[in-house]
Amino acid sequence: MLLDTLGLSPELLRATREEGYTEATAIQKRLIPAIFSGRDILAGAQTGSGKTAAFALPILQALTRQHTGEKHIPKALILVPTRELTRQIHESFSRYGHHTPLRSIPLYGGANIAAQSKRLASGTDIIVATSGRLLEHLRNKKLSLEQIQYLVLDEADTILDMGFYKEVAAIIEALPQKKQTIFISATLTPALKKLSDEILRRPLRIEECRMGGTARSVEQVLYPVTEEKKMELLSYLIGSRNYRQVMVFVRKKALAETLKTALHESGLKSDSIHGDKSSAGRGRALERFRNGEVRVLVATDIAARGLDIPTLEVVINYDIPHVHSDYIHRIGRTGRAGKKGLAITLSTPSEAVMLEDLERLLGKALPQEILTEYAPPKPPDAQKKSKIKQEKKQTDGAFGRKKHKAPRAGKKRKTSKRDRWKP
């Protein structure tokens, strides 16, 4: 289906053509008309599915038709979990709205709050923000949300998983009752279900893919490995398979730095992004990765949320995440916009229980490839018992089931007169 069949304005279609888009993705075919209908929405969509355009285009169209004069008042609020995603979505609104009079602004921590306040004072139509920084501006009375018509929580599950439930609830309290609310998420977590039950009014549910499911365009493979050879296997896979651009996921910030150094020493140019790095440092690392200056980017889960790297073909899970929905977000960095992707997971015997939980979430076992020089040895077969135990029979008794002991071998049972009687 073409985008020009979805009721979008000539200005927006012109902007999408300039971006190289003419075909609508699966989520765009369903979400754009749904937003035009005015209903509250709970949408399940993977990263890289075209979901940003799916909510940005109809919002831009509605606000452009309302816009009169030169005054800019916030009428759309997009809440996101991370600074990187804030910048990316703001840039998308700027590109798609290039031929409209609308303005958008990104608000996130780590940037100069006074400069943000100055931009807010000059007027804006669309705010893309992290919850913490938005609340700072509200408390400083630098911002009013009384005329908001659209509220979008993008990657809503991540926002709540990061512990921002109270912040989001406080922001919603500052919004008018009459508005259209749209939650977009890759997984339906208990916290998200609770919030959607409280906030959404008879929502239209749209699932571009099953919530908690993985994109069909991503091939998944598991490599069993010993703890001692894990780093060696990681380096071997990247080098021997000649992967040109790889994102490696880890749970801990310290491990991200350790892997970056080890990979660099093995001849693979690497960088890292995690919470201990400044916003500028993370931005530089991402830019070097996108430009091909470094071959491997080692990232923690939160730091990598929402990253859009269209050329990324391979992600490697160096470990299995504690929060198993993070796995969905990790592998969502590849296979974007219908392209093929590869997600590799390295698993040690100590992660066996976590692997079982993950496969239960996915509803299937991950396909395995065994490299004998790296794989852990198979456990020895259990020795067969020399004697077969006699089965213990149970008989009914006055107090339920009673165990009936089998007679010991070689010991005769006492006989009585009754034994001599035959019918």
C-alpha positions as CSV (number, residue, x, y, z in Angstrom):
1,M,0.0,0.0,0.0
2,L,1.3,3.5,-0.9
3,L,1.4,6.3,1.7
4,D,-0.6,8.5,-0.6
5,T,-3.7,6.2,-0.1
6,L,-3.8,6.9,3.7
7,G,-5.3,10.5,3.5
8,L,-2.0,12.3,4.1
9,S,-1.6,15.9,2.9
10,P,0.5,16.9,-0.1
11,E,3.1,18.6,2.2
12,L,3.7,15.5,4.2
13,L,3.8,13.2,1.1
14,R,6.4,15.6,-0.4
15,A,8.5,15.3,2.8
16,T,8.2,11.4,2.8
17,R,9.3,11.3,-0.9
18,E,12.3,13.4,-0.1
19,E,13.1,10.9,2.7
20,G,12.8,8.1,0.1
21,Y,9.5,6.6,1.5
22,T,6.5,5.9,-0.7
23,E,5.3,2.5,0.5
24,A,3.5,2.2,3.9
25,T,4.8,-0.4,6.4
26,A,2.4,-2.8,8.2
27,I,2.1,-0.6,11.3
28,Q,1.6,2.6,9.2
29,K,-1.3,1.0,7.3
30,R,-3.2,0.5,10.6
31,L,-1.9,3.2,13.0
32,I,-2.3,6.2,10.7
33,P,-6.1,5.7,10.1
34,A,-6.5,4.8,13.7
35,I,-5.0,8.1,14.9
36,F,-7.2,10.0,12.4
37,S,-10.2,8.3,14.1
38,G,-9.5,10.0,17.4
39,R,-9.6,6.8,19.5
40,D,-7.2,5.9,22.3
41,I,-4.7,3.3,21.1
42,L,-2.5,0.5,22.5
43,A,-0.2,-0.6,19.7
44,G,2.3,-3.4,19.6
45,A,5.2,-2.6,17.2
46,Q,8.8,-3.6,17.0
47,T,11.6,-1.0,16.7
48,G,12.5,-0.4,13.0
49,S,8.9,-1.1,11.8
50,G,8.2,2.5,10.8
51,K,6.3,3.3,14.0
52,T,7.7,6.9,14.4
53,A,6.3,8.0,11.0
54,A,3.1,6.1,11.8
55,F,2.3,8.5,14.7
56,A,4.2,11.6,13.6
57,L,2.5,12.0,10.2
58,P,-1.1,12.1,11.3
59,I,-0.3,14.3,14.3
60,L,1.6,16.8,12.0
61,Q,-1.4,16.8,9.6
62,A,-4.0,17.5,12.3
63,L,-1.9,20.3,14.0
64,T,-1.1,21.9,10.6
65,R,-4.8,22.2,9.8
66,Q,-5.4,23.9,13.2
67,H,-2.5,26.3,13.0
68,T,-3.3,29.9,12.5
69,G,-1.1,33.0,12.8
70,E,2.4,32.8,14.2
71,K,1.6,31.6,17.7
72,H,3.0,28.2,18.7
73,I,1.4,26.4,21.7
74,P,2.3,22.9,22.8
75,K,-0.5,20.5,21.5
76,A,1.4,17.2,21.2
77,L,3.6,15.5,23.8
78,I,5.8,12.5,23.0
79,L,7.3,10.8,26.0
80,V,10.3,8.5,25.4
81,P,12.8,6.7,27.7
82,T,16.2,8.0,26.6
83,R,18.1,11.1,25.4
84,E,19.1,9.4,22.2
85,L,15.5,8.5,21.3
86,T,14.4,12.0,22.2
87,R,16.8,13.4,19.6
88,Q,15.9,10.8,17.0
89,I,12.1,11.4,17.2
90,H,12.6,15.2,17.3
91,E,14.6,14.9,14.1
92,S,11.9,12.8,12.5
93,F,9.2,15.4,13.3
94,S,11.5,18.1,11.9
95,R,12.1,16.2,8.6
96,Y,8.4,15.1,8.1
97,G,7.2,18.6,9.1
98,H,9.7,20.4,6.9
99,H,7.0,21.9,4.7
100,T,4.7,22.8,7.5
101,P,4.8,25.9,9.9
102,L,5.0,23.7,13.0
103,R,7.9,23.6,15.5
104,S,9.1,20.8,17.7
105,I,11.6,20.8,20.6
106,P,13.5,18.0,22.4
107,L,13.7,18.1,26.2
108,Y,16.1,15.7,28.0
109,G,18.5,15.7,30.9
110,G,22.2,16.4,30.4
111,A,21.5,19.4,28.2
112,N,21.4,23.1,29.3
113,I,18.0,23.6,31.0
114,A,18.2,27.4,30.6
115,A,18.7,27.1,26.8
116,Q,15.7,24.7,26.7
117,S,13.6,27.2,28.7
118,K,14.5,29.9,26.3
119,R,13.3,27.8,23.3
120,L,10.1,26.9,25.1
121,A,9.4,30.6,25.7
122,S,9.7,31.3,21.9
123,G,6.9,28.8,21.3
124,T,6.6,25.2,20.1
125,D,3.8,22.9,18.8
126,I,5.3,19.5,19.6
127,I,7.4,18.4,22.6
128,V,9.5,15.3,22.6
129,A,10.8,14.6,26.1
130,T,12.1,12.3,28.8
131,S,9.8,12.4,31.8
132,G,12.4,13.6,34.3
133,R,13.4,16.8,32.3
134,L,9.8,17.5,31.4
135,L,8.8,17.5,35.1
136,E,11.7,19.9,35.9
137,H,10.3,22.5,33.4
138,L,6.8,22.0,34.8
139,R,8.0,22.6,38.4
140,N,9.9,25.7,37.2
141,K,6.6,26.9,35.6
142,K,8.4,27.3,32.3
143,L,5.8,25.2,30.5
144,S,2.0,24.7,30.3
145,L,0.5,21.5,29.0
146,E,-3.1,22.7,29.3
147,Q,-3.8,22.6,25.6
148,I,-2.2,19.2,24.8
149,Q,-4.4,17.2,22.4
150,Y,-2.1,14.2,21.7
151,L,-0.1,12.2,24.2
152,V,2.2,9.4,22.8
153,L,4.3,7.1,25.0
154,D,6.8,5.6,22.6
155,E,8.6,2.4,23.9
156,A,6.1,2.7,26.8
157,D,7.3,-0.6,28.3
158,T,10.9,0.7,28.6
159,I,9.7,4.0,30.3
160,L,7.9,2.0,33.0
161,D,10.6,-0.7,33.3
162,M,13.1,2.1,34.1
163,G,11.0,3.0,37.1
164,F,9.3,6.2,35.7
165,Y,5.7,5.1,36.6
166,K,5.2,7.9,39.1
167,E,6.7,10.5,36.9
168,V,4.5,9.5,34.0
169,A,1.4,9.6,36.3
170,A,2.4,13.1,37.5
171,I,2.7,14.3,33.9
172,I,-0.7,12.9,32.9
173,E,-2.2,14.7,35.9
174,A,-1.0,18.0,34.3
175,L,-2.7,17.2,31.0
176,P,-6.3,18.0,30.0
177,Q,-8.8,15.2,30.3
178,K,-9.9,15.5,26.7
179,K,-7.0,14.2,24.6
180,Q,-6.0,11.3,22.4
181,T,-3.6,8.9,24.1
182,I,-1.4,6.5,22.2
183,F,0.8,3.8,23.9
184,I,3.3,2.1,21.6
185,S,5.3,-0.9,23.0
186,A,7.2,-4.0,21.9
187,T,6.1,-5.9,25.0
188,L,3.0,-5.8,27.3
189,T,4.6,-5.7,30.8
190,P,2.4,-5.8,34.0
191,A,3.2,-2.1,34.7
192,L,2.1,-1.1,31.1
193,K,-1.1,-3.1,31.4
194,K,-1.8,-1.4,34.7
195,L,-1.2,2.1,33.3
196,S,-3.2,1.4,30.1
197,D,-6.2,0.1,32.2
198,E,-6.1,3.3,34.2
199,I,-5.5,5.9,31.4
200,L,-6.8,4.6,28.1
201,R,-10.5,4.9,27.3
202,R,-11.9,1.9,25.4
203,P,-8.6,1.7,23.4
204,L,-8.3,0.3,19.9
205,R,-5.7,-2.4,20.1
206,I,-3.3,-2.7,17.2
207,E,-0.6,-5.4,17.0
208,E,1.7,-5.2,14.0
209,C,3.4,-8.2,15.7
210,R,2.5,-10.1,18.9
211,M,3.6,-8.1,21.9
212,G,6.6,-9.9,23.3
213,G,7.3,-11.5,19.9
214,T,10.3,-11.0,17.6
215,A,10.5,-9.6,14.1
216,R,10.4,-12.3,11.4
217,S,13.2,-10.6,9.5
218,V,15.7,-11.4,12.3
219,E,17.4,-14.8,12.3
220,Q,18.3,-15.9,15.8
221,V,21.0,-18.4,16.8
222,L,22.5,-19.5,20.1
223,Y,26.1,-20.6,20.7
224,P,26.8,-22.6,23.9
225,V,30.2,-21.6,25.3
226,T,32.3,-21.9,28.5
227,E,32.8,-18.8,30.6
228,E,36.6,-18.9,30.0
229,K,36.2,-18.9,26.2
230,K,33.3,-16.4,25.9
231,M,35.5,-13.4,25.0
232,E,37.6,-15.5,22.6
233,L,34.4,-16.8,20.8
234,L,33.1,-13.2,20.5
235,S,36.3,-12.1,18.8
236,Y,36.3,-15.2,16.6
237,L,32.7,-14.8,15.3
238,I,33.2,-11.1,14.4
239,G,36.6,-11.7,12.7
240,S,36.0,-15.0,11.0
241,R,32.6,-14.1,9.7
242,N,33.8,-10.7,8.6
243,Y,30.9,-8.8,10.2
244,R,31.6,-5.2,9.3
245,Q,29.2,-3.5,11.8
246,V,28.3,-5.3,15.1
247,M,26.5,-4.1,18.2
248,V,27.3,-6.2,21.3
249,F,25.0,-6.1,24.3
250,V,26.0,-6.6,28.0
251,R,24.2,-6.2,31.3
252,K,26.8,-4.2,33.2
253,K,28.6,-0.9,32.5
254,A,32.0,-2.2,33.7
255,L,31.8,-5.2,31.4
256,A,31.1,-2.8,28.5
257,E,34.4,-1.1,29.1
258,T,36.2,-4.4,29.6
259,L,34.9,-5.8,26.3
260,K,35.7,-2.6,24.4
261,T,39.3,-2.7,25.5
262,A,39.7,-6.5,24.9
263,L,38.2,-6.2,21.4
264,H,40.4,-3.3,20.5
265,E,43.5,-5.2,21.6
266,S,42.4,-8.1,19.4
267,G,42.4,-5.8,16.3
268,L,38.7,-4.9,16.2
269,K,38.1,-1.2,16.5
270,S,35.5,-0.7,19.2
271,D,33.7,1.9,21.3
272,S,31.1,1.7,24.1
273,I,27.9,3.5,25.2
274,H,26.5,3.2,28.8
275,G,25.1,5.3,31.6
276,D,28.5,6.4,33.0
277,K,29.3,8.2,29.8
278,S,28.3,11.8,29.2
279,S,25.6,12.6,26.6
280,A,28.3,14.1,24.4
281,G,30.5,11.0,24.8
282,R,27.7,8.7,23.9
283,G,26.9,10.9,20.9
284,R,30.5,10.7,19.6
285,A,30.6,6.9,20.0
286,L,27.4,6.5,18.1
287,E,28.6,8.9,15.3
288,R,31.8,6.9,15.0
289,F,29.9,3.7,14.8
290,R,27.4,5.0,12.2
291,N,30.3,6.4,10.1
292,G,32.2,3.1,10.1
293,E,35.1,4.5,12.1
294,V,34.6,1.7,14.6
295,R,33.5,-1.8,13.8
296,V,32.0,-2.8,17.1
297,L,29.8,-0.9,19.6
298,V,29.4,-2.4,23.0
299,A,26.3,-1.2,24.7
300,T,24.2,-1.7,27.9
301,D,20.5,-2.2,27.5
302,I,19.2,1.2,28.6
303,A,21.8,3.2,26.7
304,A,21.0,1.5,23.4
305,R,17.2,1.8,23.7
306,G,15.6,3.4,20.6
307,L,18.9,3.6,18.6
308,D,18.2,3.7,14.9
309,I,21.1,2.4,12.8
310,P,19.5,1.3,9.5
311,T,22.6,-0.5,8.2
312,L,23.1,-2.6,11.3
313,E,22.9,-6.3,10.3
314,V,24.3,-8.1,13.4
315,V,23.7,-7.9,17.1
316,I,25.4,-10.2,19.7
317,N,24.0,-10.8,23.1
318,Y,27.2,-11.4,25.2
319,D,25.0,-12.3,28.0
320,I,21.3,-13.0,28.6
321,P,19.4,-10.0,30.0
322,H,17.9,-10.2,33.5
323,V,14.7,-8.6,32.2
324,H,13.8,-10.9,29.4
325,S,11.8,-8.3,27.5
326,D,15.1,-6.5,27.0
327,Y,16.0,-9.3,24.6
328,I,13.2,-8.2,22.3
329,H,14.6,-4.6,22.3
330,R,18.2,-5.8,21.8
331,I,17.5,-7.8,18.7
332,G,15.2,-5.0,17.4
333,R,18.3,-3.0,16.6
334,T,18.7,-5.1,13.5
335,G,16.4,-6.3,10.8
336,R,14.8,-2.8,10.6
337,A,12.3,-1.7,8.0
338,G,12.0,-5.2,6.6
339,K,15.7,-5.8,6.1
340,K,17.3,-9.1,7.1
341,G,19.2,-9.2,10.4
342,L,21.1,-11.6,12.6
343,A,20.9,-11.9,16.4
344,I,23.5,-14.1,18.1
345,T,23.3,-15.1,21.8
346,L,26.3,-16.5,23.7
347,S,25.2,-18.7,26.6
348,T,27.2,-20.3,29.4
349,P,26.0,-23.2,31.6
350,S,25.5,-20.7,34.5
351,E,22.8,-19.0,32.4
352,A,20.8,-22.2,31.8
353,V,17.9,-21.1,34.0
354,M,17.8,-17.6,32.3
355,L,17.8,-19.3,28.9
356,E,14.9,-21.5,29.8
357,D,12.9,-18.4,31.0
358,L,13.8,-16.5,27.8
359,E,12.7,-19.4,25.5
360,R,9.5,-19.6,27.5
361,L,8.9,-15.9,26.8
362,L,9.6,-16.4,23.1
363,G,7.5,-19.6,22.9
364,K,10.2,-21.5,21.2
365,A,13.8,-22.8,21.7
366,L,16.6,-20.8,20.1
367,P,18.3,-22.7,17.2
368,Q,21.8,-23.8,18.4
369,E,25.1,-23.9,16.6
370,I,27.9,-25.9,18.3
371,L,31.5,-24.9,17.9
372,T,33.3,-27.8,19.7
373,E,36.4,-25.9,20.6
374,Y,34.3,-23.3,22.5
375,A,31.3,-25.3,23.7
376,P,31.1,-26.8,27.2
377,P,31.6,-30.5,27.5
378,K,28.5,-32.6,27.5
379,P,27.6,-34.0,31.0
380,P,28.5,-37.7,31.4
381,D,25.7,-40.2,31.0
382,A,24.2,-41.3,34.4
383,Q,25.5,-44.7,35.4
384,K,22.9,-47.4,35.2
385,K,22.0,-48.9,38.6
386,S,23.0,-52.5,39.0
387,K,19.9,-53.5,40.9
388,I,16.4,-52.6,39.8
389,K,14.3,-51.4,42.7
390,Q,11.0,-53.2,43.2
391,E,8.0,-51.0,42.6
392,K,6.3,-50.1,45.7
393,K,2.6,-50.9,45.6
394,Q,0.0,-48.8,47.5
395,T,-3.2,-50.2,49.0
396,D,-6.2,-48.4,50.3
397,G,-6.5,-48.2,54.1
398,A,-8.7,-46.6,56.7
399,F,-6.5,-43.4,56.6
400,G,-5.9,-43.1,52.9
401,R,-3.1,-44.7,50.9
402,K,-0.8,-47.0,52.7
403,K,2.5,-48.4,51.4
404,H,2.7,-52.1,51.1
405,K,6.2,-53.4,51.7
406,A,7.4,-56.2,49.5
407,P,8.7,-59.3,51.3
408,R,12.5,-59.4,51.7
409,A,14.2,-61.9,49.4
410,G,15.3,-65.2,51.1
411,K,13.0,-64.8,54.1
412,K,9.9,-67.0,54.3
413,R,6.6,-65.6,55.3
414,K,5.0,-67.1,58.4
415,T,2.3,-69.6,57.5
416,S,-1.0,-70.3,59.2
417,K,-3.8,-72.8,59.1
418,R,-5.6,-70.5,56.7
419,D,-2.9,-71.1,54.1
420,R,-3.8,-74.8,53.9
421,W,-7.4,-74.1,53.0
422,K,-8.2,-74.3,49.3
423,P,-11.6,-73.5,47.8
